[in-house]
């Protein structure tokens, strides 16, 4: 998984017969409760790490795919001709099988993989929108186009991920990161930064003086 070879990611989900066999052997055959407790702890640790890695690589794949899709076609072709290989072309990977599973048996428990991945991706989307807004707030109006393009990537990524995961709406995620809590009036971090920049930078330094004609 760390090598990003996820062509057969659907095979990563644990077979239900193996954990159950281990439970039966530890409890009924060996009659050792502490052995079962150790097995359960190890299985939980491995499963948590596996879900984290699947979520991380799933999110990375959809982000790269959305970025490649929105990239100018002629620019992408020119870069790949210079590099000599398809550097900006994203190969298709199958994340649908694990993402749509809702009842995976693990040591007698039913686990909803869709819910776990949804929680992970929702958190990542919120962090990405937050990072875009922080970058916008740290600069002047010259980066407004870059900000718009980065938000387009996040929005397209959210649209594609929503086909396999039950994500919060993009508008809700954006309003949460933007601190837009007023339902009747426009507010939030973006508008606040725009007002400050226009008044303190644009109007102060780029206004036309009719007397000096400058």
N, C-alpha and C positions, 0 to 999 in steps of 0.2 A: 504493500500500500504506500509506503514512503517513497517508492520508486515511481509512483503514479501509474502503475500498470493495472488499470481497472477495467480491462476489456470484459472480464467475467465477474464484475462486482456482485452480481446476484448470488454467486456461490459463497459469499462471505457470511451470509446469515447462518446461524448455527443450526445443525440438524436436530430436531426435537428428541430423537431417540437417544442420542449420546448423553445429554445431561440427565435424563430420567434414568438411564442405566447406571450412571454414577451414583445417583441418589439411592437407588434400590440396593446397590452393592455396598455402599457405606453404611446404610441404616439397617437393612435386613440381614445381610450376610456377615459383615464385619461387626455390626452393632456398635459403631463408634460415632457418637454424636459430634465429638470435636473434629473428627475427620471430615464429616459433612460440612461443618461450619467453615473449615479451612477451604474446602472445595468451593463452597458458595461464595466466599470472599474473593477467591481467585477468579472465578467465572464472572462475577460482577465487575471486577476490575478490568478484565480483558474486554468484556462487552461494552463497558463505558468508553474505553479507549477506542474500540472499533467504531462505535457510533460517532465519537468526536472526529475521528479521521475521515469517515464517510461524509459527515456534514461539512468539514473543512474543504475536502476535495470537490464535493458537489457544488459548493458555493463558488470555489475558485473556477471550476469549469464553466459554470453559467455566467460568471462575470467576464471571463476571457471570451466566451462565445458572443456575448452581447457587445463587447468592445470591438471584436473583429467584424461583427455585422454592421456596426455604425461607422466603421472606418471607411474613409473614401476609397473606392475600389481601385482607381488608377494609382493612388499613392501606395496602397497595399501591394499591388502588382509590381510597382517599381522597386519597393523595398525588397520583396522576395526575389526579384531578378538579380539585384545586387548581392544579396546574401547567398543565392544559389539554391535555396530550399524554401519550403512553405513555412516560414517562421511564424507568420501571422494568421495562418489557416488552422483552425481548431478542429481536431479530429473528434468525431462523435463518440460519446461514451454513454453507457446505459446505466443511468441512476434510477430509472423508473421502478424496476423490480423491488429493491429494498425500500424505496420511498413510499410505495403504495401498500406495503404490508402492515396490517393493523393487529394481527394476532400471532405473534411469534412466541412459541413456548420456550421458556428458559427456566429450568429447575422447577417445573410445575406452575410457573407464573406465565400469564399472558401479557405480552409487552407490545405496545403500539409503536412501531418504528416510525410511522407517519407523524405521530404526535411529537416524538423526540426530535426528529429532523426539522419539523416545523418550528419548534421552540428555538432550536439552534440557528436556523436561517433567519427567523424574525429578529433575533438579537443581532446577527451580523448585518442585516439590512439597516437596522436602526443605527448601528455604529458607523456604517459607511455614509449614511446621510448626515450624521453628526460631523464626520470628518470633512465632508464637502462644505458644510456650512461654516465650520471653524476656519477653513482655508479662505472662504469668501470674506469672512469678517476680518481676517488678518491683512487684507489687501485693499486696493482701491477699486474703482469701477472698471479698470482695465482687465480684470479677471472675470468679469461677469459672463463672458462668452464661454470660458473654460468651465465655469460653474454650471452653466446650462447644459453643456455637453456631458459633464460627469453625472449630473442628475438624470440625463436621458439614458445613460448606461444603466444606472440603478433601476430606473423605471422599466426598461426593457427586460432586465434580469428578473425583476419582480414579476412581470407578466408571464415570462416563461416558467419560472419556478411555481407560480400559482396553478399551473396545469397539473402538477403532481403533488403539491403541498397545500394545506389549508392555511394560507398566510393571511395576516392582517392586511387590509387594503393599503395601497400605496399612499393614498391621501392621509390616512390615519397615521401611518409611520412618519410621513413628512411633517404633519402638524405637530406630532409629539416631539420630533427633533427640533422643529422651528419654534417651539414654545408658543404656538398659535392657539390660544385657549378662548379667544373671543369669537363667538359664533356670529355676531352681528356686524362687527367691524374688522377690517383688515388690520392685522397686527403680527407680531412675531419678530424673530431675529433678522430675517432678510430685509423686511421693510424698515426696521429700525436702523440697520447698517446703511441702507440706501439713503434714508433721510440725513443721517449724520455725514455721509460722504458728499452728498450733493450740497449741503449747507456749508460744511467746513472746508471742503477741498475744491469741488467743482465751482461753486458760486464765488468763493473767495479768490481763487487763483486764475480762473478762466473767464471771468465776466468781461464784457466789452465796455471800455471807457470811451464815451462819445467826445470827450474833451481832448484826450491824447490820441484818440482813434487807434487804440491798442487793446 
